[in-house]
Amino acid sequence: MANPKAYSTINTVLKTCATSSGTYSQLCKIKSYPDLGGAPEQIETTDLEDTFQTFVPGVQSMESMEFTCNYNPTDYAAVLASATSTADIFYHLEFGENGADGIFAWSGKHSVRVTGAEVNAVREMVITVIPSSAITKVTT
């Protein structure tokens, strides 16, 4: 069978584990996920003899990542409880059923907050993950 032209976001799951070799479990259902990493900083290499600016890639940007979820008291309490750990937590973002379309892994810490809303809106919460390691694709 030929590869599809695109992959759906259906069955995208954020999982956590206390150790890198343990069993990962779903943190909560997510509605959206952020970019996984960012573009490297550009270091300018232009000198006075150049007629245009030149750059080389620098350090890759690794800002906090925000996952949007529907709010309910049970999920909020569970995510908040797991956020109190002082040690790094290990994360998997699995694409497709059981990671069939790829698994991306990193370590870090997270927090959770409830976001503001307007009339006739769904209550949401945001899980903010601050990575402490590079994001890598897990080979299965």
C-alpha positions as CSV (number, residue, x, y, z in Angstrom):
1,M,0.0,0.0,0.0
2,A,1.3,3.5,-0.9
3,N,2.1,6.0,1.8
4,P,-0.7,8.5,2.3
5,K,-0.2,12.1,1.3
6,A,-0.9,13.3,4.9
7,Y,-1.4,11.9,8.4
8,S,-4.4,12.9,10.6
9,T,-4.0,14.3,14.1
10,I,-6.5,11.7,15.3
11,N,-5.1,9.5,18.1
12,T,-2.4,12.0,19.1
13,V,-1.7,11.3,22.8
14,L,0.5,13.0,25.4
15,K,1.9,10.4,27.9
16,T,4.2,10.7,30.9
17,C,6.3,8.5,33.1
18,A,8.4,9.0,36.2
19,T,11.4,7.2,34.6
20,S,12.6,6.9,31.1
21,S,12.3,3.1,31.0
22,G,9.0,2.8,32.8
23,T,5.5,2.5,31.5
24,Y,4.0,5.6,30.0
25,S,0.4,6.5,30.7
26,Q,-1.8,9.2,29.1
27,L,-1.7,12.5,31.0
28,C,-5.1,13.6,29.7
29,K,-6.9,14.0,26.3
30,I,-5.4,16.9,24.4
31,K,-7.0,19.2,21.8
32,S,-3.9,20.7,20.3
33,Y,-0.2,20.4,20.7
34,P,2.7,22.9,19.9
35,D,5.6,22.8,17.5
36,L,8.2,20.3,18.7
37,G,11.3,22.5,19.1
38,G,12.1,25.6,17.1
39,A,14.3,27.1,14.5
40,P,18.0,27.5,15.4
41,E,19.2,31.0,16.2
42,Q,21.1,32.7,13.4
43,I,24.6,33.8,14.1
44,E,25.6,36.7,11.8
45,T,29.0,36.1,10.0
46,T,29.0,39.3,7.9
47,D,32.2,41.2,7.7
48,L,33.1,44.5,6.1
49,E,34.0,42.9,2.8
50,D,30.6,41.3,2.3
51,T,27.9,42.9,0.1
52,F,25.1,41.0,1.9
53,Q,24.5,39.5,5.3
54,T,25.6,35.9,5.9
55,F,24.6,33.6,8.8
56,V,25.4,30.2,10.3
57,P,23.0,28.2,12.4
58,G,23.3,28.5,16.2
59,V,21.6,27.0,19.1
60,Q,18.1,25.7,18.6
61,S,15.3,27.4,20.5
62,M,13.5,25.3,23.1
63,E,10.8,27.4,24.7
64,S,7.9,26.1,26.7
65,M,5.3,24.0,24.9
66,E,1.6,24.4,25.5
67,F,-0.9,21.6,25.1
68,T,-4.6,22.6,25.1
69,C,-7.2,20.3,26.8
70,N,-10.8,20.4,27.7
71,Y,-11.2,21.2,31.4
72,N,-12.9,18.9,33.9
73,P,-12.1,18.8,37.6
74,T,-10.9,15.2,37.6
75,D,-8.3,15.7,34.8
76,Y,-7.2,19.0,36.2
77,A,-6.6,17.5,39.7
78,A,-4.6,14.6,38.1
79,V,-2.4,16.9,35.9
80,L,-1.9,19.2,38.9
81,A,-0.8,16.3,41.1
82,S,1.7,15.1,38.6
83,A,3.1,18.6,38.2
84,T,4.3,18.8,41.8
85,S,7.2,16.5,41.2
86,T,10.6,18.1,41.8
87,A,12.3,15.6,39.5
88,D,12.1,15.7,35.7
89,I,9.2,13.8,34.1
90,F,9.6,11.9,30.9
91,Y,7.1,12.7,28.1
92,H,6.0,10.9,24.9
93,L,3.9,12.5,22.2
94,E,2.5,9.6,20.2
95,F,1.1,10.2,16.7
96,G,-1.4,7.6,15.5
97,E,-2.7,4.6,17.5
98,N,-0.1,3.4,19.9
99,G,2.5,5.7,18.2
100,A,2.1,4.0,14.8
101,D,2.9,7.3,13.0
102,G,5.8,8.3,15.3
103,I,6.7,8.9,18.9
104,F,8.6,11.9,20.1
105,A,10.3,11.9,23.6
106,W,11.8,14.5,26.0
107,S,12.1,15.2,29.7
108,G,11.1,18.2,31.7
109,K,8.5,19.6,34.0
110,H,4.9,20.8,33.5
111,S,2.3,23.0,35.1
112,V,-1.4,23.4,34.4
113,R,-3.8,26.4,34.3
114,V,-7.4,27.0,33.4
115,T,-7.8,29.5,30.7
116,G,-10.4,32.3,30.4
117,A,-13.5,31.9,28.2
118,E,-16.5,33.7,26.8
119,V,-20.2,33.0,26.4
120,N,-21.0,29.6,24.9
121,A,-17.4,28.4,25.0
122,V,-15.8,25.2,26.2
123,R,-13.8,25.5,29.4
124,E,-10.2,24.7,28.6
125,M,-7.0,24.1,30.5
126,V,-3.4,24.5,29.2
127,I,-0.6,22.1,30.2
128,T,2.7,24.0,29.9
129,V,5.8,21.8,29.5
130,I,9.3,23.2,30.0
131,P,11.6,20.7,28.3
132,S,15.0,20.0,29.9
133,S,16.3,17.8,27.1
134,A,16.2,17.7,23.3
135,I,13.1,16.3,21.6
136,T,14.0,13.1,19.8
137,K,12.0,10.7,17.6
138,V,11.8,7.3,19.2
139,T,12.5,4.4,16.9
140,T,10.1,1.5,17.5
